[in-house]
Every structure is written in structure tokens, then in C-alpha cells.
Amino acid sequence: STQRRLNRMLNSSHDQKLLALVDVKGFDPKEVTVTVKDGKVKVSAEHEEEHTTARGKEYNYRNITKEISLPRGVSEDEVTCSL
């Protein structure tokens, strides 16, 4: 379950603090972008699909964007992310 996975991540982080957990299920890793700028962490993901069917072309598009402010005293250089 998601809660068990989150607990494992929190327990394995030791001296590091987890700022956020963003669910990007359904997105390929190369479709996910993480940037740190102006005291904020921005996670965005975008997925586009095109299918040709007997009735014509179908397009699927989805995206997410989440922006998290860094806690006071945390330097942008200290931020790491993992997927």
C-alpha cells in the first residue's frame, strides 16, 4: 500500500527529511521534471498519446504540477529527489 511504502521511505531516510511525496504513477520517468528555484521545488509531469482507430485519431493528454515551498533555513543546494 502507499502508506507502507511511505513509511519505508521515511524510515530509510535516516538524517534526511522528506519534504514531499508526489504520485507520478502512469508517467514515464523521462516525462517527469523536478526543478528547484526561488525557494520552491516544482514537480511536473506531462504525458501525451495518439492512437489511430477505425473512427479516426484519438488523443490522450494528462499532466500534473505540484509546487512545494522549501522550509525556512533549507538551501536549494541541499535538495535531492528520487523517482
mmCIF file of the N, C-alpha and C atoms, coordinates in Angstrom:
data_MODEL
# 
_entry.id   MODEL 
# 
loop_
_atom_site.group_PDB 
_atom_site.id 
_atom_site.type_symbol 
_atom_site.label_atom_id 
_atom_site.label_alt_id 
_atom_site.label_comp_id 
_atom_site.label_asym_id 
_atom_site.label_entity_id 
_atom_site.label_seq_id 
_atom_site.pdbx_PDB_ins_code 
_atom_site.Cartn_x 
_atom_site.Cartn_y 
_atom_site.Cartn_z 
_atom_site.occupancy 
_atom_site.B_iso_or_equiv 
_atom_site.pdbx_formal_charge 
_atom_site.auth_seq_id 
_atom_site.auth_comp_id 
_atom_site.auth_asym_id 
_atom_site.auth_atom_id 
_atom_site.pdbx_PDB_model_num 
ATOM 1   N N  . SER A 1 1  ? 0.838   -1.193 0.000   1.00 0.00 ? 1  SER A N  1 
ATOM 2   C CA . SER A 1 1  ? 0.000   0.000  0.000   1.00 0.00 ? 1  SER A CA 1 
ATOM 3   C C  . SER A 1 1  ? 0.876   1.247  0.000   1.00 0.00 ? 1  SER A C  1 
ATOM 4   N N  . THR A 1 2  ? 0.278   2.339  -0.338  1.00 0.00 ? 2  THR A N  1 
ATOM 5   C CA . THR A 1 2  ? 1.013   3.606  -0.393  1.00 0.00 ? 2  THR A CA 1 
ATOM 6   C C  . THR A 1 2  ? 1.541   4.001  0.978   1.00 0.00 ? 2  THR A C  1 
ATOM 7   N N  . GLN A 1 3  ? 0.745   3.797  2.012   1.00 0.00 ? 3  GLN A N  1 
ATOM 8   C CA . GLN A 1 3  ? 1.172   4.173  3.364   1.00 0.00 ? 3  GLN A CA 1 
ATOM 9   C C  . GLN A 1 3  ? 2.391   3.368  3.799   1.00 0.00 ? 3  GLN A C  1 
ATOM 10  N N  . ARG A 1 4  ? 2.406   2.067  3.513   1.00 0.00 ? 4  ARG A N  1 
ATOM 11  C CA . ARG A 1 4  ? 3.572   1.245  3.882   1.00 0.00 ? 4  ARG A CA 1 
ATOM 12  C C  . ARG A 1 4  ? 4.815   1.698  3.131   1.00 0.00 ? 4  ARG A C  1 
ATOM 13  N N  . ARG A 1 5  ? 4.641   2.030  1.864   1.00 0.00 ? 5  ARG A N  1 
ATOM 14  C CA . ARG A 1 5  ? 5.772   2.498  1.054   1.00 0.00 ? 5  ARG A CA 1 
ATOM 15  C C  . ARG A 1 5  ? 6.301   3.819  1.604   1.00 0.00 ? 5  ARG A C  1 
ATOM 16  N N  . LEU A 1 6  ? 5.399   4.715  1.984   1.00 0.00 ? 6  LEU A N  1 
ATOM 17  C CA . LEU A 1 6  ? 5.811   5.988  2.573   1.00 0.00 ? 6  LEU A CA 1 
ATOM 18  C C  . LEU A 1 6  ? 6.551   5.762  3.883   1.00 0.00 ? 6  LEU A C  1 
ATOM 19  N N  . ASN A 1 7  ? 6.048   4.873  4.725   1.00 0.00 ? 7  ASN A N  1 
ATOM 20  C CA . ASN A 1 7  ? 6.725   4.569  5.989   1.00 0.00 ? 7  ASN A CA 1 
ATOM 21  C C  . ASN A 1 7  ? 8.126   4.019  5.755   1.00 0.00 ? 7  ASN A C  1 
ATOM 22  N N  . ARG A 1 8  ? 8.293   3.156  4.753   1.00 0.00 ? 8  ARG A N  1 
ATOM 23  C CA . ARG A 1 8  ? 9.629   2.620  4.433   1.00 0.00 ? 8  ARG A CA 1 
ATOM 24  C C  . ARG A 1 8  ? 10.557  3.750  4.009   1.00 0.00 ? 8  ARG A C  1 
ATOM 25  N N  . MET A 1 9  ? 10.049  4.670  3.197   1.00 0.00 ? 9  MET A N  1 
ATOM 26  C CA . MET A 1 9  ? 10.876  5.789  2.748   1.00 0.00 ? 9  MET A CA 1 
ATOM 27  C C  . MET A 1 9  ? 11.279  6.671  3.921   1.00 0.00 ? 9  MET A C  1 
ATOM 28  N N  . LEU A 1 10 ? 10.333  6.948  4.808   1.00 0.00 ? 10 LEU A N  1 
ATOM 29  C CA . LEU A 1 10 ? 10.646  7.780  5.965   1.00 0.00 ? 10 LEU A CA 1 
ATOM 30  C C  . LEU A 1 10 ? 11.653  7.105  6.873   1.00 0.00 ? 10 LEU A C  1 
ATOM 31  N N  . ASN A 1 11 ? 11.516  5.798  7.072   1.00 0.00 ? 11 ASN A N  1 
ATOM 32  C CA . ASN A 1 11 ? 12.438  5.068  7.932   1.00 0.00 ? 11 ASN A CA 1 
ATOM 33  C C  . ASN A 1 11 ? 13.823  4.949  7.310   1.00 0.00 ? 11 ASN A C  1 
ATOM 34  N N  . SER A 1 12 ? 13.899  4.907  5.991   1.00 0.00 ? 12 SER A N  1 
ATOM 35  C CA . SER A 1 12 ? 15.201  4.745  5.342   1.00 0.00 ? 12 SER A CA 1 
ATOM 36  C C  . SER A 1 12 ? 15.912  6.077  5.140   1.00 0.00 ? 12 SER A C  1 
ATOM 37  N N  . SER A 1 13 ? 15.220  7.183  5.385   1.00 0.00 ? 13 SER A N  1 
ATOM 38  C CA . SER A 1 13 ? 15.840  8.480  5.124   1.00 0.00 ? 13 SER A CA 1 
ATOM 39  C C  . SER A 1 13 ? 16.827  8.892  6.208   1.00 0.00 ? 13 SER A C  1 
ATOM 40  N N  . HIS A 1 14 ? 16.819  8.225  7.372   1.00 0.00 ? 14 HIS A N  1 
ATOM 41  C CA . HIS A 1 14 ? 17.739  8.481  8.486   1.00 0.00 ? 14 HIS A CA 1 
ATOM 42  C C  . HIS A 1 14 ? 17.802  9.961  8.835   1.00 0.00 ? 14 HIS A C  1 
ATOM 43  N N  . ASP A 1 15 ? 18.909  10.617 8.485   1.00 0.00 ? 15 ASP A N  1 
ATOM 44  C CA . ASP A 1 15 ? 19.068  12.008 8.890   1.00 0.00 ? 15 ASP A CA 1 
ATOM 45  C C  . ASP A 1 15 ? 18.514  12.982 7.857   1.00 0.00 ? 15 ASP A C  1 
ATOM 46  N N  . GLN A 1 16 ? 18.017  12.483 6.760   1.00 0.00 ? 16 GLN A N  1 
ATOM 47  C CA . GLN A 1 16 ? 17.421  13.354 5.759   1.00 0.00 ? 16 GLN A CA 1 
ATOM 48  C C  . GLN A 1 16 ? 15.940  13.511 6.062   1.00 0.00 ? 16 GLN A C  1 
ATOM 49  N N  . LYS A 1 17 ? 15.375  14.622 5.677   1.00 0.00 ? 17 LYS A N  1 
ATOM 50  C CA . LYS A 1 17 ? 13.954  14.847 5.896   1.00 0.00 ? 17 LYS A CA 1 
ATOM 51  C C  . LYS A 1 17 ? 13.221  14.799 4.563   1.00 0.00 ? 17 LYS A C  1 
ATOM 52  N N  . LEU A 1 18 ? 12.094  14.142 4.570   1.00 0.00 ? 18 LEU A N  1 
ATOM 53  C CA . LEU A 1 18 ? 11.276  14.036 3.373   1.00 0.00 ? 18 LEU A CA 1 
ATOM 54  C C  . LEU A 1 18 ? 10.370  15.256 3.297   1.00 0.00 ? 18 LEU A C  1 
ATOM 55  N N  . LEU A 1 19 ? 10.501  16.030 2.237   1.00 0.00 ? 19 LEU A N  1 
ATOM 56  C CA . LEU A 1 19 ? 9.703   17.236 2.069   1.00 0.00 ? 19 LEU A CA 1 
ATOM 57  C C  . LEU A 1 19 ? 8.343   16.908 1.456   1.00 0.00 ? 19 LEU A C  1 
ATOM 58  N N  . ALA A 1 20 ? 8.336   16.024 0.466   1.00 0.00 ? 20 ALA A N  1 
ATOM 59  C CA . ALA A 1 20 ? 7.080   15.709 -0.218  1.00 0.00 ? 20 ALA A CA 1 
ATOM 60  C C  . ALA A 1 20 ? 7.198   14.382 -0.932  1.00 0.00 ? 20 ALA A C  1 
ATOM 61  N N  . LEU A 1 21 ? 6.059   13.766 -1.115  1.00 0.00 ? 21 LEU A N  1 
ATOM 62  C CA . LEU A 1 21 ? 5.945   12.543 -1.904  1.00 0.00 ? 21 LEU A CA 1 
ATOM 63  C C  . LEU A 1 21 ? 4.882   12.833 -2.954  1.00 0.00 ? 21 LEU A C  1 
ATOM 64  N N  . VAL A 1 22 ? 5.252   12.798 -4.228  1.00 0.00 ? 22 VAL A N  1 
ATOM 65  C CA . VAL A 1 22 ? 4.335   13.127 -5.311  1.00 0.00 ? 22 VAL A CA 1 
ATOM 66  C C  . VAL A 1 22 ? 4.094   11.863 -6.130  1.00 0.00 ? 22 VAL A C  1 
ATOM 67  N N  . ASP A 1 23 ? 2.843   11.498 -6.288  1.00 0.00 ? 23 ASP A N  1 
ATOM 68  C CA . ASP A 1 23 ? 2.487   10.298 -7.044  1.00 0.00 ? 23 ASP A CA 1 
ATOM 69  C C  . ASP A 1 23 ? 2.517   10.600 -8.540  1.00 0.00 ? 23 ASP A C  1 
ATOM 70  N N  . VAL A 1 24 ? 3.481   10.013 -9.239  1.00 0.00 ? 24 VAL A N  1 
ATOM 71  C CA . VAL A 1 24 ? 3.592   10.187 -10.686 1.00 0.00 ? 24 VAL A CA 1 
ATOM 72  C C  . VAL A 1 24 ? 3.361   8.862  -11.398 1.00 0.00 ? 24 VAL A C  1 
ATOM 73  N N  . LYS A 1 25 ? 2.563   8.019  -10.775 1.00 0.00 ? 25 LYS A N  1 
ATOM 74  C CA . LYS A 1 25 ? 2.221   6.728  -11.377 1.00 0.00 ? 25 LYS A CA 1 
ATOM 75  C C  . LYS A 1 25 ? 1.573   6.968  -12.739 1.00 0.00 ? 25 LYS A C  1 
ATOM 76  N N  . GLY A 1 26 ? 1.979   6.188  -13.716 1.00 0.00 ? 26 GLY A N  1 
ATOM 77  C CA . GLY A 1 26 ? 1.432   6.329  -15.057 1.00 0.00 ? 26 GLY A CA 1 
ATOM 78  C C  . GLY A 1 26 ? 2.258   7.221  -15.963 1.00 0.00 ? 26 GLY A C  1 
ATOM 79  N N  . PHE A 1 27 ? 3.273   7.858  -15.389 1.00 0.00 ? 27 PHE A N  1 
ATOM 80  C CA . PHE A 1 27 ? 4.173   8.690  -16.187 1.00 0.00 ? 27 PHE A CA 1 
ATOM 81  C C  . PHE A 1 27 ? 5.514   7.981  -16.319 1.00 0.00 ? 27 PHE A C  1 
ATOM 82  N N  . ASP A 1 28 ? 6.123   8.074  -17.473 1.00 0.00 ? 28 ASP A N  1 
ATOM 83  C CA . ASP A 1 28 ? 7.455   7.551  -17.688 1.00 0.00 ? 28 ASP A CA 1 
ATOM 84  C C  . ASP A 1 28 ? 8.445   8.486  -16.979 1.00 0.00 ? 28 ASP A C  1 
ATOM 85  N N  . PRO A 1 29 ? 9.525   7.957  -16.392 1.00 0.00 ? 29 PRO A N  1 
ATOM 86  C CA . PRO A 1 29 ? 10.486  8.832  -15.700 1.00 0.00 ? 29 PRO A CA 1 
ATOM 87  C C  . PRO A 1 29 ? 10.982  10.004 -16.548 1.00 0.00 ? 29 PRO A C  1 
ATOM 88  N N  . LYS A 1 30 ? 11.132  9.813  -17.844 1.00 0.00 ? 30 LYS A N  1 
ATOM 89  C CA . LYS A 1 30 ? 11.615  10.928 -18.674 1.00 0.00 ? 30 LYS A CA 1 
ATOM 90  C C  . LYS A 1 30 ? 10.535  11.993 -18.907 1.00 0.00 ? 30 LYS A C  1 
ATOM 91  N N  . GLU A 1 31 ? 9.286   11.715 -18.490 1.00 0.00 ? 31 GLU A N  1 
ATOM 92  C CA . GLU A 1 31 ? 8.212   12.700 -18.597 1.00 0.00 ? 31 GLU A CA 1 
ATOM 93  C C  . GLU A 1 31 ? 8.084   13.558 -17.339 1.00 0.00 ? 31 GLU A C  1 
ATOM 94  N N  . VAL A 1 32 ? 8.884   13.245 -16.320 1.00 0.00 ? 32 VAL A N  1 
ATOM 95  C CA . VAL A 1 32 ? 8.815   13.945 -15.039 1.00 0.00 ? 32 VAL A CA 1 
ATOM 96  C C  . VAL A 1 32 ? 9.987   14.921 -14.925 1.00 0.00 ? 32 VAL A C  1 
ATOM 97  N N  . THR A 1 33 ? 9.692   16.153 -14.521 1.00 0.00 ? 33 THR A N  1 
ATOM 98  C CA . THR A 1 33 ? 10.712  17.176 -14.342 1.00 0.00 ? 33 THR A CA 1 
ATOM 99  C C  . THR A 1 33 ? 10.632  17.727 -12.925 1.00 0.00 ? 33 THR A C  1 
ATOM 100 N N  . VAL A 1 34 ? 11.773  17.845 -12.278 1.00 0.00 ? 34 VAL A N  1 
ATOM 101 C CA . VAL A 1 34 ? 11.846  18.445 -10.948 1.00 0.00 ? 34 VAL A CA 1 
ATOM 102 C C  . VAL A 1 34 ? 12.822  19.612 -11.022 1.00 0.00 ? 34 VAL A C  1 
ATOM 103 N N  . THR A 1 35 ? 12.354  20.791 -10.604 1.00 0.00 ? 35 THR A N  1 
ATOM 104 C CA . THR A 1 35 ? 13.223  21.966 -10.582 1.00 0.00 ? 35 THR A CA 1 
ATOM 105 C C  . THR A 1 35 ? 13.180  22.593 -9.190  1.00 0.00 ? 35 THR A C  1 
ATOM 106 N N  . VAL A 1 36 ? 14.286  23.215 -8.817  1.00 0.00 ? 36 VAL A N  1 
ATOM 107 C CA . VAL A 1 36 ? 14.370  23.938 -7.547  1.00 0.00 ? 36 VAL A CA 1 
ATOM 108 C C  . VAL A 1 36 ? 14.783  25.361 -7.894  1.00 0.00 ? 36 VAL A C  1 
ATOM 109 N N  . LYS A 1 37 ? 13.902  26.304 -7.578  1.00 0.00 ? 37 LYS A N  1 
ATOM 110 C CA . LYS A 1 37 ? 14.171  27.693 -7.947  1.00 0.00 ? 37 LYS A CA 1 
ATOM 111 C C  . LYS A 1 37 ? 13.338  28.610 -7.059  1.00 0.00 ? 37 LYS A C  1 
ATOM 112 N N  . ASP A 1 38 ? 13.934  29.713 -6.666  1.00 0.00 ? 38 ASP A N  1 
ATOM 113 C CA . ASP A 1 38 ? 13.240  30.738 -5.879  1.00 0.00 ? 38 ASP A CA 1 
ATOM 114 C C  . ASP A 1 38 ? 12.612  30.182 -4.602  1.00 0.00 ? 38 ASP A C  1 
ATOM 115 N N  . GLY A 1 39 ? 13.319  29.245 -3.958  1.00 0.00 ? 39 GLY A N  1 
ATOM 116 C CA . GLY A 1 39 ? 12.850  28.697 -2.691  1.00 0.00 ? 39 GLY A CA 1 
ATOM 117 C C  . GLY A 1 39 ? 11.708  27.701 -2.811  1.00 0.00 ? 39 GLY A C  1 
ATOM 118 N N  . LYS A 1 40 ? 11.497  27.178 -4.013  1.00 0.00 ? 40 LYS A N  1 
ATOM 119 C CA . LYS A 1 40 ? 10.409  26.226 -4.233  1.00 0.00 ? 40 LYS A CA 1 
ATOM 120 C C  . LYS A 1 40 ? 10.884  25.028 -5.041  1.00 0.00 ? 40 LYS A C  1 
ATOM 121 N N  . VAL A 1 41 ? 10.281  23.889 -4.752  1.00 0.00 ? 41 VAL A N  1 
ATOM 122 C CA . VAL A 1 41 ? 10.508  22.682 -5.543  1.00 0.00 ? 41 VAL A CA 1 
ATOM 123 C C  . VAL A 1 41 ? 9.269   22.500 -6.403  1.00 0.00 ? 41 VAL A C  1 
ATOM 124 N N  . LYS A 1 42 ? 9.478   22.387 -7.701  1.00 0.00 ? 42 LYS A N  1 
ATOM 125 C CA . LYS A 1 42 ? 8.355   22.206 -8.626  1.00 0.00 ? 42 LYS A CA 1 
ATOM 126 C C  . LYS A 1 42 ? 8.490   20.850 -9.302  1.00 0.00 ? 42 LYS A C  1 
ATOM 127 N N  . VAL A 1 43 ? 7.446   20.038 -9.194  1.00 0.00 ? 43 VAL A N  1 
ATOM 128 C CA . VAL A 1 43 ? 7.393   18.724 -9.837  1.00 0.00 ? 43 VAL A CA 1 
ATOM 129 C C  . VAL A 1 43 ? 6.323   18.801 -10.908 1.00 0.00 ? 43 VAL A C  1 
ATOM 130 N N  . SER A 1 44 ? 6.690   18.487 -12.130 1.00 0.00 ? 44 SER A N  1 
ATOM 131 C CA . SER A 1 44 ? 5.701   18.480 -13.202 1.00 0.00 ? 44 SER A CA 1 
ATOM 132 C C  . SER A 1 44 ? 5.901   17.242 -14.058 1.00 0.00 ? 44 SER A C  1 
ATOM 133 N N  . ALA A 1 45 ? 4.803   16.756 -14.593 1.00 0.00 ? 45 ALA A N  1 
ATOM 134 C CA . ALA A 1 45 ? 4.833   15.587 -15.463 1.00 0.00 ? 45 ALA A CA 1 
ATOM 135 C C  . ALA A 1 45 ? 3.794   15.783 -16.549 1.00 0.00 ? 45 ALA A C  1 
ATOM 136 N N  . GLU A 1 46 ? 4.139   15.338 -17.739 1.00 0.00 ? 46 GLU A N  1 
ATOM 137 C CA . GLU A 1 46 ? 3.249   15.518 -18.882 1.00 0.00 ? 46 GLU A CA 1 
ATOM 138 C C  . GLU A 1 46 ? 3.316   14.264 -19.751 1.00 0.00 ? 46 GLU A C  1 
ATOM 139 N N  . HIS A 1 47 ? 2.144   13.777 -20.146 1.00 0.00 ? 47 HIS A N  1 
ATOM 140 C CA . HIS A 1 47 ? 2.077   12.566 -20.964 1.00 0.00 ? 47 HIS A CA 1 
ATOM 141 C C  . HIS A 1 47 ? 1.087   12.793 -22.107 1.00 0.00 ? 47 HIS A C  1 
ATOM 142 N N  . GLU A 1 48 ? 1.525   12.483 -23.327 1.00 0.00 ? 48 GLU A N  1 
ATOM 143 C CA . GLU A 1 48 ? 0.665   12.601 -24.500 1.00 0.00 ? 48 GLU A CA 1 
ATOM 144 C C  . GLU A 1 48 ? 0.671   11.280 -25.258 1.00 0.00 ? 48 GLU A C  1 
ATOM 145 N N  . GLU A 1 49 ? -0.490  10.893 -25.731 1.00 0.00 ? 49 GLU A N  1 
ATOM 146 C CA . GLU A 1 49 ? -0.610  9.678  -26.541 1.00 0.00 ? 49 GLU A CA 1 
ATOM 147 C C  . GLU A 1 49 ? -1.490  9.975  -27.751 1.00 0.00 ? 49 GLU A C  1 
ATOM 148 N N  . GLU A 1 50 ? -1.191  9.319  -28.846 1.00 0.00 ? 50 GLU A N  1 
ATOM 149 C CA . GLU A 1 50 ? -2.020  9.423  -30.046 1.00 0.00 ? 50 GLU A CA 1 
ATOM 150 C C  . GLU A 1 50 ? -2.260  8.005  -30.544 1.00 0.00 ? 50 GLU A C  1 
ATOM 151 N N  . HIS A 1 51 ? -3.522  7.669  -30.774 1.00 0.00 ? 51 HIS A N  1 
ATOM 152 C CA . HIS A 1 51 ? -3.887  6.344  -31.278 1.00 0.00 ? 51 HIS A CA 1 
ATOM 153 C C  . HIS A 1 51 ? -4.745  6.512  -32.523 1.00 0.00 ? 51 HIS A C  1 
ATOM 154 N N  . THR A 1 52 ? -4.511  5.660  -33.488 1.00 0.00 ? 52 THR A N  1 
ATOM 155 C CA . THR A 1 52 ? -5.360  5.645  -34.664 1.00 0.00 ? 52 THR A CA 1 
ATOM 156 C C  . THR A 1 52 ? -6.333  4.485  -34.516 1.00 0.00 ? 52 THR A C  1 
ATOM 157 N N  . THR A 1 53 ? -7.596  4.798  -34.616 1.00 0.00 ? 53 THR A N  1 
ATOM 158 C CA . THR A 1 53 ? -8.634  3.783  -34.509 1.00 0.00 ? 53 THR A CA 1 
ATOM 159 C C  . THR A 1 53 ? -9.429  3.755  -35.809 1.00 0.00 ? 53 THR A C  1 
ATOM 160 N N  . ALA A 1 54 ? -10.376 2.864  -35.894 1.00 0.00 ? 54 ALA A N  1 
ATOM 161 C CA . ALA A 1 54 ? -11.214 2.772  -37.086 1.00 0.00 ? 54 ALA A CA 1 
ATOM 162 C C  . ALA A 1 54 ? -12.017 4.059  -37.299 1.00 0.00 ? 54 ALA A C  1 
ATOM 163 N N  . ARG A 1 55 ? -12.288 4.797  -36.223 1.00 0.00 ? 55 ARG A N  1 
ATOM 164 C CA . ARG A 1 55 ? -13.070 6.029  -36.330 1.00 0.00 ? 55 ARG A CA 1 
ATOM 165 C C  . ARG A 1 55 ? -12.194 7.273  -36.469 1.00 0.00 ? 55 ARG A C  1 
ATOM 166 N N  . GLY A 1 56 ? -10.907 7.116  -36.483 1.00 0.00 ? 56 GLY A N  1 
ATOM 167 C CA . GLY A 1 56 ? -10.018 8.264  -36.615 1.00 0.00 ? 56 GLY A CA 1 
ATOM 168 C C  . GLY A 1 56 ? -8.958  8.271  -35.537 1.00 0.00 ? 56 GLY A C  1 
ATOM 169 N N  . LYS A 1 57 ? -8.372  9.432  -35.318 1.00 0.00 ? 57 LYS A N  1 
ATOM 170 C CA . LYS A 1 57 ? -7.308  9.546  -34.316 1.00 0.00 ? 57 LYS A CA 1 
ATOM 171 C C  . LYS A 1 57 ? -7.898  9.928  -32.968 1.00 0.00 ? 57 LYS A C  1 
ATOM 172 N N  . GLU A 1 58 ? -7.334  9.343  -31.923 1.00 0.00 ? 58 GLU A N  1 
ATOM 173 C CA . GLU A 1 58 ? -7.707  9.685  -30.557 1.00 0.00 ? 58 GLU A CA 1 
ATOM 174 C C  . GLU A 1 58 ? -6.467  10.201 -29.848 1.00 0.00 ? 58 GLU A C  1 
ATOM 175 N N  . TYR A 1 59 ? -6.659  11.232 -29.049 1.00 0.00 ? 59 TYR A N  1 
ATOM 176 C CA . TYR A 1 59 ? -5.557  11.825 -28.320 1.00 0.00 ? 59 TYR A CA 1 
ATOM 177 C C  . TYR A 1 59 ? -5.850  11.746 -26.819 1.00 0.00 ? 59 TYR A C  1 
ATOM 178 N N  . ASN A 1 60 ? -4.851  11.375 -26.067 1.00 0.00 ? 60 ASN A N  1 
ATOM 179 C CA . ASN A 1 60 ? -4.929  11.386 -24.613 1.00 0.00 ? 60 ASN A CA 1 
ATOM 180 C C  . ASN A 1 60 ? -3.820  12.291 -24.100 1.00 0.00 ? 60 ASN A C  1 
ATOM 181 N N  . TYR A 1 61 ? -4.176  13.143 -23.168 1.00 0.00 ? 61 TYR A N  1 
ATOM 182 C CA . TYR A 1 61 ? -3.199  14.057 -22.585 1.00 0.00 ? 61 TYR A CA 1 
ATOM 183 C C  . TYR A 1 61 ? -3.480  14.168 -21.094 1.00 0.00 ? 61 TYR A C  1 
ATOM 184 N N  . ARG A 1 62 ? -2.428  14.119 -20.296 1.00 0.00 ? 62 ARG A N  1 
ATOM 185 C CA . ARG A 1 62 ? -2.591  14.363 -18.860 1.00 0.00 ? 62 ARG A CA 1 
ATOM 186 C C  . ARG A 1 62 ? -1.316  15.014 -18.340 1.00 0.00 ? 62 ARG A C  1 
ATOM 187 N N  . ASN A 1 63 ? -1.499  15.821 -17.311 1.00 0.00 ? 63 ASN A N  1 
ATOM 188 C CA . ASN A 1 63 ? -0.341  16.460 -16.698 1.00 0.00 ? 63 ASN A CA 1 
ATOM 189 C C  . ASN A 1 63 ? -0.635  16.732 -15.233 1.00 0.00 ? 63 ASN A C  1 
ATOM 190 N N  . ILE A 1 64 ? 0.425   16.869 -14.467 1.00 0.00 ? 64 ILE A N  1 
ATOM 191 C CA . ILE A 1 64 ? 0.316   17.277 -13.072 1.00 0.00 ? 64 ILE A CA 1 
ATOM 192 C C  . ILE A 1 64 ? 1.415   18.289 -12.803 1.00 0.00 ? 64 ILE A C  1 
ATOM 193 N N  . THR A 1 65 ? 1.152   19.170 -11.893 1.00 0.00 ? 65 THR A N  1 
ATOM 194 C CA . THR A 1 65 ? 2.154   20.125 -11.425 1.00 0.00 ? 65 THR A CA 1 
ATOM 195 C C  . THR A 1 65 ? 1.938   20.310 -9.933  1.00 0.00 ? 65 THR A C  1 
ATOM 196 N N  . LYS A 1 66 ? 3.014   20.200 -9.200  1.00 0.00 ? 66 LYS A N  1 
ATOM 197 C CA . LYS A 1 66 ? 2.950   20.422 -7.756  1.00 0.00 ? 66 LYS A CA 1 
ATOM 198 C C  . LYS A 1 66 ? 4.129   21.305 -7.384  1.00 0.00 ? 66 LYS A C  1 
ATOM 199 N N  . GLU A 1 67 ? 3.869   22.322 -6.584  1.00 0.00 ? 67 GLU A N  1 
ATOM 200 C CA . GLU A 1 67 ? 4.918   23.241 -6.156  1.00 0.00 ? 67 GLU A CA 1 
ATOM 201 C C  . GLU A 1 67 ? 4.938   23.266 -4.636  1.00 0.00 ? 67 GLU A C  1 
ATOM 202 N N  . ILE A 1 68 ? 6.122   23.055 -4.070  1.00 0.00 ? 68 ILE A N  1 
ATOM 203 C CA . ILE A 1 68 ? 6.292   22.978 -2.621  1.00 0.00 ? 68 ILE A CA 1 
ATOM 204 C C  . ILE A 1 68 ? 7.322   24.017 -2.197  1.00 0.00 ? 68 ILE A C  1 
ATOM 205 N N  . SER A 1 69 ? 6.962   24.837 -1.234  1.00 0.00 ? 69 SER A N  1 
ATOM 206 C CA . SER A 1 69 ? 7.909   25.822 -0.705  1.00 0.00 ? 69 SER A CA 1 
ATOM 207 C C  . SER A 1 69 ? 8.908   25.120 0.208   1.00 0.00 ? 69 SER A C  1 
ATOM 208 N N  . LEU A 1 70 ? 10.175  25.482 0.078   1.00 0.00 ? 70 LEU A N  1 
ATOM 209 C CA . LEU A 1 70 ? 11.195  24.923 0.954   1.00 0.00 ? 70 LEU A CA 1 
ATOM 210 C C  . LEU A 1 70 ? 11.020  25.499 2.360   1.00 0.00 ? 70 LEU A C  1 
ATOM 211 N N  . PRO A 1 71 ? 11.224  24.676 3.372   1.00 0.00 ? 71 PRO A N  1 
ATOM 212 C CA . PRO A 1 71 ? 11.155  25.192 4.743   1.00 0.00 ? 71 PRO A CA 1 
ATOM 213 C C  . PRO A 1 71 ? 12.250  26.239 4.973   1.00 0.00 ? 71 PRO A C  1 
ATOM 214 N N  . ARG A 1 72 ? 11.999  27.136 5.887   1.00 0.00 ? 72 ARG A N  1 
ATOM 215 C CA . ARG A 1 72 ? 12.972  28.178 6.224   1.00 0.00 ? 72 ARG A CA 1 
ATOM 216 C C  . ARG A 1 72 ? 14.294  27.523 6.641   1.00 0.00 ? 72 ARG A C  1 
ATOM 217 N N  . GLY A 1 73 ? 15.380  28.047 6.141   1.00 0.00 ? 73 GLY A N  1 
ATOM 218 C CA . GLY A 1 73 ? 16.701  27.545 6.503   1.00 0.00 ? 73 GLY A CA 1 
ATOM 219 C C  . GLY A 1 73 ? 17.220  26.437 5.602   1.00 0.00 ? 73 GLY A C  1 
ATOM 220 N N  . VAL A 1 74 ? 16.410  25.945 4.669   1.00 0.00 ? 74 VAL A N  1 
ATOM 221 C CA . VAL A 1 74 ? 16.854  24.889 3.757   1.00 0.00 ? 74 VAL A CA 1 
ATOM 222 C C  . VAL A 1 74 ? 17.360  25.537 2.478   1.00 0.00 ? 74 VAL A C  1 
ATOM 223 N N  . SER A 1 75 ? 18.591  25.227 2.126   1.00 0.00 ? 75 SER A N  1 
ATOM 224 C CA . SER A 1 75 ? 19.205  25.764 0.923   1.00 0.00 ? 75 SER A CA 1 
ATOM 225 C C  . SER A 1 75 ? 18.761  24.960 -0.296  1.00 0.00 ? 75 SER A C  1 
ATOM 226 N N  . GLU A 1 76 ? 18.607  25.636 -1.410  1.00 0.00 ? 76 GLU A N  1 
ATOM 227 C CA . GLU A 1 76 ? 18.248  24.949 -2.654  1.00 0.00 ? 76 GLU A CA 1 
ATOM 228 C C  . GLU A 1 76 ? 19.283  23.893 -3.032  1.00 0.00 ? 76 GLU A C  1 
ATOM 229 N N  . ASP A 1 77 ? 20.536  24.101 -2.637  1.00 0.00 ? 77 ASP A N  1 
ATOM 230 C CA . ASP A 1 77 ? 21.608  23.157 -2.952  1.00 0.00 ? 77 ASP A CA 1 
ATOM 231 C C  . ASP A 1 77 ? 21.479  21.855 -2.171  1.00 0.00 ? 77 ASP A C  1 
ATOM 232 N N  . GLU A 1 78 ? 20.707  21.845 -1.099  1.00 0.00 ? 78 GLU A N  1 
ATOM 233 C CA . GLU A 1 78 ? 20.559  20.661 -0.252  1.00 0.00 ? 78 GLU A CA 1 
ATOM 234 C C  . GLU A 1 78 ? 19.475  19.710 -0.743  1.00 0.00 ? 78 GLU A C  1 
ATOM 235 N N  . VAL A 1 79 ? 18.667  20.158 -1.694  1.00 0.00 ? 79 VAL A N  1 
ATOM 236 C CA . VAL A 1 79 ? 17.509  19.388 -2.132  1.00 0.00 ? 79 VAL A CA 1 
ATOM 237 C C  . VAL A 1 79 ? 17.920  18.290 -3.100  1.00 0.00 ? 79 VAL A C  1 
ATOM 238 N N  . THR A 1 80 ? 17.435  17.081 -2.849  1.00 0.00 ? 80 THR A N  1 
ATOM 239 C CA . THR A 1 80 ? 17.634  15.959 -3.764  1.00 0.00 ? 80 THR A CA 1 
ATOM 240 C C  . THR A 1 80 ? 16.276  15.355 -4.053  1.00 0.00 ? 80 THR A C  1 
ATOM 241 N N  . CYS A 1 81 ? 16.187  14.660 -5.173  1.00 0.00 ? 81 CYS A N  1 
ATOM 242 C CA . CYS A 1 81 ? 14.941  13.970 -5.495  1.00 0.00 ? 81 CYS A CA 1 
ATOM 243 C C  . CYS A 1 81 ? 15.261  12.578 -5.999  1.00 0.00 ? 81 CYS A C  1 
ATOM 244 N N  . SER A 1 82 ? 14.289  11.695 -5.852  1.00 0.00 ? 82 SER A N  1 
ATOM 245 C CA . SER A 1 82 ? 14.433  10.353 -6.400  1.00 0.00 ? 82 SER A CA 1 
ATOM 246 C C  . SER A 1 82 ? 13.095  9.924  -6.954  1.00 0.00 ? 82 SER A C  1 
ATOM 247 N N  . LEU A 1 83 ? 13.155  9.047  -7.931  1.00 0.00 ? 83 LEU A N  1 
ATOM 248 C CA . LEU A 1 83 ? 11.957  8.595  -8.596  1.00 0.00 ? 83 LEU A CA 1 
ATOM 249 C C  . LEU A 1 83 ? 11.843  7.100  -8.435  1.00 0.00 ? 83 LEU A C  1 
# 
